[in-house]
Amino acid sequence: MPAAADAPSDAAPHAPGAVLQDRLAGWVSDLTTLHELTERLARTASLSDALQELLRAGAALVGARRGLVVLEPGDGLGPDTTIGLGLARADLGHIETVPRSSMSYGRILDGLPGGEGEIAQPDLLSEDGLDPRHREVAARLGYAASYALPLSTETAGRLGAAVWLYDEPAEPVERQRHLVGLYARYAAEHLARLVELERTRACMATISEELLPSRLPRVSGVRLAARHRTGPRGGGDWYDALPLPDAALGLAVGSVTGSGPSAVAAMGRLRASLRAYAVMEGEDPVAVLSDLELLLRLTEPARSATALFAYCEPALRKITLAGAGHSPPLVVGERRTEFVETSLSAPLGMLACWEAPSVEFEAEAGETVLLYTDGLLHRTGDPMDRAFARLHAAAASVPRALRADPGAVADHVLRTVLPDGLDAADSDEDVVILAAHFE
């Protein structure tokens, strides 16, 4: 009996240690979870992916099933977007019909009273003064509680707000709030970097597009279409089409080395110079590219470029072209799909003096000639021989009903050579396709 009575007193001194050990184990588990979630977020490279990951991770941390994030940078420069988790586009539309000031994200984004930090609404439908439209939308969508956090950094300011929705009255406990708060602070820093990247990308894309033709010319006997995909930093791929004397037409595609603002600026200078040379001596494509090479060597000695210029006589369907380190054009028609044989030539700026013979060929009525930049081939990730084979197969598979439309031909080739969204995905490689359909 005495031994049994002593047992509790022996165990008592160890109880605080066991509690502390449990707490330490809980902290370690929380830190591990937080580390895993931030690592997953850090691997997201696009803004939309990062926002989706933020919603999923936050929902797991606060024990919610649905939510939305409203990205609306406080400086007003965008990008602005709303993304939902477990909410369809129509559901987001219903939520946006609620007066903004009555929504937790609206109070956060507009700096209204109570919107400086977290906003917990553990039982929405029993709240006094809840906006009737908010009550109606909550009942329709089936959520009864919400928890919102601002997304902001010291340098970028307020970027947006995240809201998680509960199906039943509920709110996160203190431990959950602490974890999601830490996660949201890290997420805001990551989002700020992606917002800046998105702005830079949009700016470079705009500049690149402004330096390219706003519309293609109308020339009797030929119809034109162009497709252009710019990489995230902006690149040096370009195209041009300009009417020339004697009812002729000049077509050009090209690319300068590098990416970013300097490559975009060099592309603009090169394209403008080629237009001038084409007007003066377009009937001799070799002379046009020779002059362009001399200009590049004198003004851009550290840069090289590829270019292809074609002098077209639509009435005769005759094309004279010269290329400098550029991929051969592709002729697509009812009876043939074949690459035009061109002479091998180094890119502009690679030799002390560039010159290569020109090539003449005739397009048949109903055929489309495709000029393109190497980015179309490089984005496939295949060796060049396989990339050329893929391009040839894509052109040969253009449905007969589409072959009279140069835009449809270009779209089909683009989607077939670069399937699964690769034509729109971020890539260091620009893509240009210029299609000329001869009638």
C-alpha positions as a printed NumPy array, in Angstrom:
array([[   0.   ,    0.   ,    0.   ],
       [   2.713,    2.578,    0.83 ],
       [   4.412,    1.968,   -2.512],
       [   1.182,    2.513,   -4.377],
       [   0.573,    5.719,   -2.483],
       [   4.031,    6.996,   -3.409],
       [   3.519,    6.432,   -7.17 ],
       [   1.609,    9.63 ,   -7.908],
       [   4.157,   11.739,   -6.05 ],
       [   6.967,   10.203,   -8.158],
       [   5.132,   11.012,  -11.432],
       [   4.125,   14.536,  -10.451],
       [   7.532,   16.192,  -10.959],
       [   7.632,   14.889,  -14.532],
       [   4.229,   16.278,  -15.561],
       [   5.462,   19.849,  -16.388],
       [   8.262,   18.379,  -18.464],
       [   5.805,   16.255,  -20.403],
       [   3.64 ,   19.316,  -21.091],
       [   6.667,   21.281,  -22.27 ],
       [   7.723,   18.378,  -24.467],
       [   4.258,   18.257,  -26.022],
       [   4.399,   21.985,  -26.69 ],
       [   7.822,   21.72 ,  -28.282],
       [   6.606,   18.88 ,  -30.455],
       [   3.632,   21.025,  -31.512],
       [   5.888,   23.974,  -32.352],
       [   8.202,   21.765,  -34.382],
       [   5.213,   20.341,  -36.253],
       [   3.867,   23.836,  -36.948],
       [   7.232,   25.092,  -38.176],
       [   7.621,   22.051,  -40.41 ],
       [   4.179,   22.631,  -41.899],
       [   4.917,   26.318,  -42.423],
       [   8.243,   25.507,  -44.066],
       [   6.639,   23.04 ,  -46.462],
       [   3.897,   25.496,  -47.427],
       [   6.289,   28.395,  -48.014],
       [   8.548,   26.134,  -50.071],
       [   5.603,   25.219,  -52.283],
       [   4.687,   28.868,  -52.658],
       [   8.271,   29.811,  -53.524],
       [   8.197,   27.338,  -56.419],
       [   5.303,   29.169,  -58.105],
       [   6.573,   31.281,  -60.975],
       [   3.365,   32.969,  -62.152],
       [   1.043,   35.303,  -60.296],
       [  -2.061,   33.174,  -60.852],
       [  -0.32 ,   30.025,  -59.579],
       [   0.92 ,   31.88 ,  -56.496],
       [  -2.57 ,   33.174,  -55.699],
       [  -4.049,   29.687,  -56.021],
       [  -1.34 ,   28.245,  -53.778],
       [  -1.947,   30.993,  -51.224],
       [  -5.637,   30.129,  -51.095],
       [  -5.036,   26.38 ,  -50.783],
       [  -2.389,   26.705,  -48.075],
       [  -4.38 ,   29.286,  -46.124],
       [  -7.49 ,   27.122,  -46.239],
       [  -5.524,   24.212,  -44.799],
       [  -4.093,   26.395,  -42.023],
       [  -7.414,   27.925,  -40.907],
       [  -9.538,   24.823,  -41.507],
       [ -11.701,   26.267,  -44.277],
       [ -12.842,   24.722,  -47.517],
       [ -13.391,   27.719,  -49.763],
       [ -12.105,   31.221,  -50.237],
       [ -11.108,   34.015,  -52.544],
       [  -8.197,   36.396,  -52.95 ],
       [  -8.64 ,   39.883,  -54.369],
       [  -5.448,   41.333,  -55.83 ],
       [  -5.703,   45.103,  -56.078],
       [  -2.391,   46.902,  -55.467],
       [  -2.861,   50.152,  -53.572],
       [  -0.799,   52.185,  -56.053],
       [  -3.457,   51.624,  -58.695],
       [  -1.016,   50.234,  -61.254],
       [  -2.478,   46.736,  -61.272],
       [  -2.709,   43.968,  -62.144],
       [  -6.169,   43.592,  -60.587],
       [  -7.755,   40.158,  -60.366],
       [ -10.01 ,   37.989,  -58.205],
       [  -9.382,   34.254,  -57.872],
       [ -11.556,   31.753,  -56.017],
       [ -10.99 ,   28.409,  -54.303],
       [ -14.027,   26.147,  -54.449],
       [ -15.99 ,   29.004,  -56.009],
       [ -17.078,   29.078,  -59.63 ],
       [ -16.871,   32.221,  -61.72 ],
       [ -20.612,   32.726,  -61.214],
       [ -20.13 ,   32.487,  -57.431],
       [ -17.488,   35.202,  -57.56 ],
       [ -19.898,   37.265,  -59.64 ],
       [ -22.56 ,   36.929,  -56.921],
       [ -20.064,   38.002,  -54.259],
       [ -19.107,   41.056,  -56.302],
       [ -22.759,   42.202,  -56.267],
       [ -22.514,   42.727,  -52.495],
       [ -21.707,   46.351,  -51.561],
       [ -17.954,   46.468,  -51.231],
       [ -17.966,   48.234,  -47.878],
       [ -19.878,   45.363,  -46.283],
       [ -17.355,   42.738,  -47.384],
       [ -14.272,   42.098,  -45.274],
       [ -11.959,   42.356,  -48.3  ],
       [ -13.562,   45.678,  -49.238],
       [ -12.906,   47.127,  -45.789],
       [  -9.278,   45.976,  -46.009],
       [  -8.629,   47.262,  -49.526],
       [ -10.416,   50.576,  -49.052],
       [  -8.826,   51.272,  -45.671],
       [ -12.184,   51.453,  -43.879],
       [ -12.454,   51.28 ,  -40.067],
       [ -11.714,   47.769,  -38.848],
       [  -9.822,   46.863,  -42.023],
       [  -6.306,   47.382,  -40.663],
       [  -5.759,   43.725,  -39.757],
       [  -7.507,   40.378,  -39.612],
       [ -11.31 ,   40.34 ,  -39.821],
       [ -13.097,   37.347,  -38.312],
       [ -16.836,   36.919,  -38.813],
       [ -17.595,   33.68 ,  -36.933],
       [ -21.374,   33.742,  -37.489],
       [ -22.304,   35.927,  -40.416],
       [ -26.007,   35.214,  -40.532],
       [ -26.539,   36.174,  -36.898],
       [ -24.614,   39.449,  -37.164],
       [ -26.61 ,   42.585,  -36.427],
       [ -26.497,   45.086,  -39.26 ],
       [ -25.284,   42.638,  -41.914],
       [ -26.06 ,   44.013,  -45.358],
       [ -29.193,   42.276,  -46.728],
       [ -27.502,   41.533,  -50.035],
       [ -24.541,   39.979,  -48.198],
       [ -26.955,   37.834,  -46.165],
       [ -28.694,   36.723,  -49.372],
       [ -25.445,   35.831,  -51.168],
       [ -24.052,   33.976,  -48.143],
       [ -27.225,   31.9  ,  -47.903],
       [ -27.204,   31.201,  -51.636],
       [ -23.568,   30.106,  -51.693],
       [ -23.82 ,   28.249,  -48.392],
       [ -21.18 ,   29.918,  -46.233],
       [ -21.817,   30.975,  -42.648],
       [ -18.502,   32.446,  -41.479],
       [ -15.398,   34.076,  -42.894],
       [ -11.851,   34.988,  -41.951],
       [  -9.912,   37.642,  -43.866],
       [  -6.316,   38.857,  -43.866],
       [  -4.654,   41.799,  -45.63 ],
       [  -1.783,   41.096,  -47.992],
       [   0.761,   43.87 ,  -47.696],
       [   4.478,   44.606,  -47.416],
       [   6.398,   47.593,  -46.081],
       [   7.816,   48.477,  -49.492],
       [   4.904,   47.644,  -51.825],
       [   2.103,   48.621,  -49.458],
       [  -1.281,   46.947,  -49.69 ],
       [  -1.48 ,   44.362,  -52.468],
       [  -4.822,   42.708,  -51.768],
       [  -6.818,   40.642,  -49.322],
       [  -7.491,   36.945,  -48.795],
       [ -10.8  ,   35.631,  -47.432],
       [ -11.563,   32.064,  -46.352],
       [ -15.155,   30.872,  -46.022],
       [ -16.634,   28.302,  -43.616],
       [ -19.728,   26.238,  -44.282],
       [ -20.765,   26.451,  -40.612],
       [ -20.244,   29.113,  -37.933],
       [ -16.553,   28.899,  -37.025],
       [ -13.326,   30.844,  -36.64 ],
       [  -9.663,   29.852,  -36.473],
       [  -8.141,   29.324,  -33.027],
       [  -5.182,   31.371,  -31.808],
       [  -2.613,   28.842,  -33.041],
       [  -4.156,   28.791,  -36.523],
       [  -4.262,   32.582,  -36.651],
       [  -0.595,   32.792,  -35.706],
       [   0.448,   30.319,  -38.416],
       [  -1.651,   31.823,  -41.199],
       [  -0.434,   35.295,  -40.219],
       [   3.185,   34.211,  -40.63 ],
       [   2.351,   32.523,  -43.919],
       [   0.469,   35.579,  -45.232],
       [   3.431,   37.862,  -44.5  ],
       [   5.743,   35.606,  -46.494],
       [   3.149,   35.233,  -49.262],
       [   2.786,   39.004,  -49.568],
       [   6.53 ,   39.398,  -50.158],
       [   6.443,   36.694,  -52.835],
       [   3.373,   38.245,  -54.465],
       [   5.035,   41.676,  -54.492],
       [   7.915,   40.253,  -56.518],
       [   5.543,   38.549,  -58.954],
       [   3.459,   41.714,  -59.329],
       [   6.574,   43.644,  -60.336],
       [   7.511,   40.881,  -62.764],
       [   4.009,   40.923,  -64.251],
       [   4.149,   44.694,  -64.68 ],
       [   7.539,   44.502,  -66.355],
       [   6.312,   41.729,  -68.634],
       [   3.21 ,   43.692,  -69.62 ],
       [   5.294,   46.811,  -70.249],
       [   7.796,   44.954,  -72.421],
       [   5.019,   43.226,  -74.361],
       [   3.369,   46.586,  -75.001],
       [   6.626,   48.148,  -76.177],
       [   7.342,   45.167,  -78.436],
       [   3.881,   45.303,  -79.977],
       [   4.124,   49.057,  -80.493],
       [   7.343,   48.552,  -82.459],
       [   5.658,   46.03 ,  -84.774],
       [   3.098,   46.811,  -87.477],
       [  -0.264,   47.83 ,  -86.008],
       [  -1.915,   46.278,  -89.055],
       [  -0.782,   44.479,  -92.167],
       [  -1.14 ,   46.125,  -95.602],
       [  -3.779,   45.164,  -98.132],
       [  -2.172,   44.183, -101.42 ],
       [  -4.034,   42.764, -104.394],
       [  -3.405,   39.066, -104.968],
       [  -2.148,   38.206, -101.483],
       [  -3.617,   38.076,  -97.976],
       [  -1.468,   38.355,  -94.856],
       [  -1.646,   37.293,  -91.223],
       [   0.884,   37.419,  -88.385],
       [   1.18 ,   35.824,  -84.959],
       [   3.603,   37.074,  -82.314],
       [   4.353,   35.639,  -78.854],
       [   6.693,   37.598,  -76.602],
       [   8.731,   36.123,  -73.756],
       [   8.386,   37.499,  -70.196],
       [  11.343,   39.885,  -70.493],
       [  10.576,   41.015,  -74.027],
       [  12.64 ,   39.795,  -76.916],
       [  14.029,   40.821,  -80.244],
       [  11.878,   38.852,  -82.716],
       [  10.036,   40.946,  -85.277],
       [   8.16 ,   40.867,  -88.569],
       [   7.193,   43.389,  -91.207],
       [   5.177,   43.705,  -94.385],
       [   5.273,   46.81 ,  -96.53 ],
       [   3.967,   47.796,  -99.967],
       [   6.746,   48.587, -102.445],
       [   6.79 ,   50.323, -105.844],
       [   5.368,   48.507, -108.886],
       [   2.671,   46.761, -106.79 ],
       [   5.313,   44.658, -105.053],
       [   5.332,   43.593, -101.436],
       [   8.202,   43.238,  -98.991],
       [   7.988,   40.583,  -96.262],
       [  10.507,   40.241,  -93.461],
       [  11.072,   38.365,  -90.225],
       [  14.073,   38.576,  -87.972],
       [  15.557,   38.302,  -84.524],
       [  18.287,   40.069,  -82.583],
       [  20.266,   38.349,  -79.849],
       [  19.391,   38.903,  -76.218],
       [  16.236,   39.87 ,  -74.396],
       [  14.953,   42.743,  -72.335],
       [  14.794,   46.459,  -73.115],
       [  18.078,   46.616,  -75.035],
       [  17.028,   43.78 ,  -77.361],
       [  13.616,   45.373,  -77.926],
       [  15.252,   48.714,  -78.751],
       [  17.729,   47.055,  -81.131],
       [  14.861,   45.215,  -82.801],
       [  13.036,   48.498,  -83.388],
       [  16.107,   50.124,  -84.93 ],
       [  16.809,   47.124,  -87.149],
       [  13.247,   46.887,  -88.411],
       [  13.076,   50.615,  -89.175],
       [  16.375,   50.421,  -91.085],
       [  15.259,   47.419,  -93.105],
       [  12.104,   49.278,  -94.154],
       [  14.211,   52.115,  -95.512],
       [  16.551,   49.768,  -97.384],
       [  13.572,   47.787,  -98.749],
       [  11.993,   50.923, -100.233],
       [  15.252,   51.891, -101.916],
       [  16.43 ,   48.488, -103.202],
       [  13.808,   45.922, -102.227],
       [  13.952,   44.112, -105.568],
       [  17.444,   42.944, -104.537],
       [  17.058,   41.211, -101.135],
       [  20.807,   40.518, -100.952],
       [  21.523,   44.257, -101.165],
       [  18.917,   44.942,  -98.458],
       [  20.501,   42.472,  -96.024],
       [  24.039,   43.574,  -96.93 ],
       [  23.183,   47.143,  -95.999],
       [  21.511,   45.932,  -92.824],
       [  24.598,   43.929,  -91.907],
       [  26.858,   46.944,  -92.369],
       [  24.603,   49.08 ,  -90.21 ],
       [  24.508,   46.416,  -87.488],
       [  28.29 ,   46.035,  -87.512],
       [  28.809,   49.793,  -87.178],
       [  26.096,   50.608,  -84.652],
       [  25.67 ,   47.345,  -82.692],
       [  29.122,   45.702,  -82.772],
       [  28.379,   43.435,  -79.818],
       [  25.119,   42.105,  -81.256],
       [  24.191,   39.692,  -84.023],
       [  20.887,   39.148,  -85.762],
       [  19.094,   36.817,  -88.115],
       [  16.858,   38.131,  -90.855],
       [  14.946,   37.016,  -93.91 ],
       [  13.67 ,   39.429,  -96.535],
       [  11.38 ,   38.435,  -99.401],
       [  10.499,   40.593, -102.397],
       [   7.086,   39.451, -103.633],
       [   5.372,   40.174, -106.928],
       [   1.786,   39.068, -106.148],
       [   0.544,   39.337, -109.749],
       [   3.147,   36.759, -110.828],
       [   3.192,   34.919, -107.448],
       [   6.945,   35.271, -107.7  ],
       [   9.143,   35.58 , -104.609],
       [  12.828,   36.514, -104.407],
       [  14.349,   36.119, -100.978],
       [  17.598,   36.16 ,  -99.058],
       [  18.245,   34.961,  -95.546],
       [  20.956,   35.545,  -92.983],
       [  21.166,   32.665,  -90.536],
       [  17.437,   32.198,  -90.752],
       [  15.158,   29.185,  -91.05 ],
       [  13.805,   28.453,  -94.538],
       [  10.235,   29.481,  -95.416],
       [   7.59 ,   26.787,  -95.66 ],
       [   5.14 ,   26.521,  -98.583],
       [   1.758,   25.011,  -97.709],
       [  -0.65 ,   24.043, -100.485],
       [  -2.983,   21.349, -101.782],
       [  -0.259,   19.496, -103.666],
       [   2.822,   20.232, -101.602],
       [   4.109,   21.117,  -98.154],
       [   7.805,   21.799,  -98.443],
       [  10.606,   23.984,  -97.198],
       [  12.099,   26.45 ,  -99.672],
       [  15.725,   25.623, -100.359],
       [  17.847,   28.603,  -99.375],
       [  21.595,   29.113,  -99.33 ],
       [  23.406,   28.596,  -96.044],
       [  24.447,   31.901,  -94.51 ],
       [  25.814,   33.196,  -91.221],
       [  23.723,   35.63 ,  -89.137],
       [  24.274,   39.345,  -89.599],
       [  27.18 ,   40.678,  -87.582],
       [  29.052,   37.363,  -87.517],
       [  31.287,   37.905,  -90.554],
       [  33.452,   40.812,  -91.668],
       [  31.345,   41.105,  -94.81 ],
       [  28.041,   39.331,  -95.286],
       [  26.736,   38.253,  -98.668],
       [  24.822,   35.221,  -99.887],
       [  22.942,   34.507, -103.112],
       [  19.225,   35.069, -103.286],
       [  16.643,   32.395, -104.161],
       [  13.67 ,   32.666, -106.495],
       [  10.535,   30.529, -106.427],
       [   6.901,   30.74 , -107.443],
       [   3.883,   30.058, -105.29 ],
       [   0.881,   28.435, -106.888],
       [  -2.605,   29.87 , -106.582],
       [  -4.063,   28.926, -103.191],
       [  -0.688,   28.31 , -101.516],
       [   0.458,   29.932,  -98.281],
       [   4.084,   30.835,  -97.581],
       [   5.076,   30.792,  -93.916],
       [   7.957,   32.902,  -92.639],
       [   8.844,   32.281,  -88.975],
       [  11.55 ,   32.86 ,  -86.406],
       [  13.636,   30.179,  -84.71 ],
       [  11.729,   30.641,  -81.457],
       [   8.943,   28.504,  -82.927],
       [  11.415,   25.618,  -83.178],
       [  13.309,   26.27 ,  -79.935],
       [  10.139,   26.358,  -77.805],
       [   9.444,   22.726,  -78.691],
       [  12.516,   21.644,  -76.725],
       [  13.335,   19.142,  -79.482],
       [  16.579,   18.867,  -81.446],
       [  16.385,   21.021,  -84.555],
       [  15.849,   18.138,  -86.976],
       [  12.872,   16.889,  -84.964],
       [  11.549,   20.433,  -84.54 ],
       [  11.627,   20.944,  -88.315],
       [   9.849,   17.619,  -88.786],
       [   7.189,   18.682,  -86.287],
       [   6.712,   21.982,  -88.104],
       [   6.394,   20.215,  -91.473],
       [   3.848,   17.754,  -90.071],
       [   1.839,   20.581,  -88.522],
       [   1.705,   22.468,  -91.821],
       [   0.773,   19.348,  -93.757],
       [  -2.105,   18.659,  -91.354],
       [  -3.864,   22.007,  -91.866],
       [  -7.493,   21.096,  -92.681],
       [  -8.488,   21.797,  -96.254],
       [ -11.288,   24.119,  -95.125],
       [  -8.766,   26.394,  -93.404],
       [  -6.109,   26.621,  -96.089],
       [  -7.551,   29.718,  -97.762],
       [  -7.268,   31.698,  -94.514],
       [  -3.67 ,   32.669,  -93.63 ],
       [  -4.65 ,   33.465,  -90.043],
       [  -6.227,   30.034,  -89.579],
       [  -3.148,   28.377,  -91.102],
       [  -0.845,   30.263,  -88.726],
       [  -3.035,   29.424,  -85.713],
       [  -3.164,   25.731,  -86.624],
       [   0.595,   25.532,  -87.052],
       [   1.206,   27.404,  -83.799],
       [  -1.121,   25.197,  -81.737],
       [   0.127,   21.972,  -83.335],
       [   3.845,   22.694,  -83.054],
       [   3.396,   24.061,  -79.518],
       [   0.507,   22.118,  -77.944],
       [  -0.876,   22.305,  -74.406],
       [  -0.479,   26.067,  -74.139],
       [   3.246,   26.129,  -74.946],
       [   2.535,   28.853,  -77.492],
       [   1.327,   31.114,  -74.67 ],
       [   3.579,   29.895,  -71.863],
       [   6.403,   31.994,  -70.521],
       [   9.6  ,   31.309,  -72.423],
       [  12.856,   33.043,  -73.158],
       [  12.061,   32.455,  -76.839],
       [   9.869,   34.827,  -78.836],
       [   7.775,   33.365,  -81.629],
       [   6.853,   35.044,  -84.923],
       [   4.851,   33.575,  -87.808],
       [   4.087,   35.635,  -90.895],
       [   1.73 ,   33.931,  -93.368],
       [   1.153,   35.101,  -96.953],
       [  -1.669,   33.412,  -98.894],
       [  -1.498,   33.837, -102.684],
       [  -4.811,   33.957, -104.52 ]])
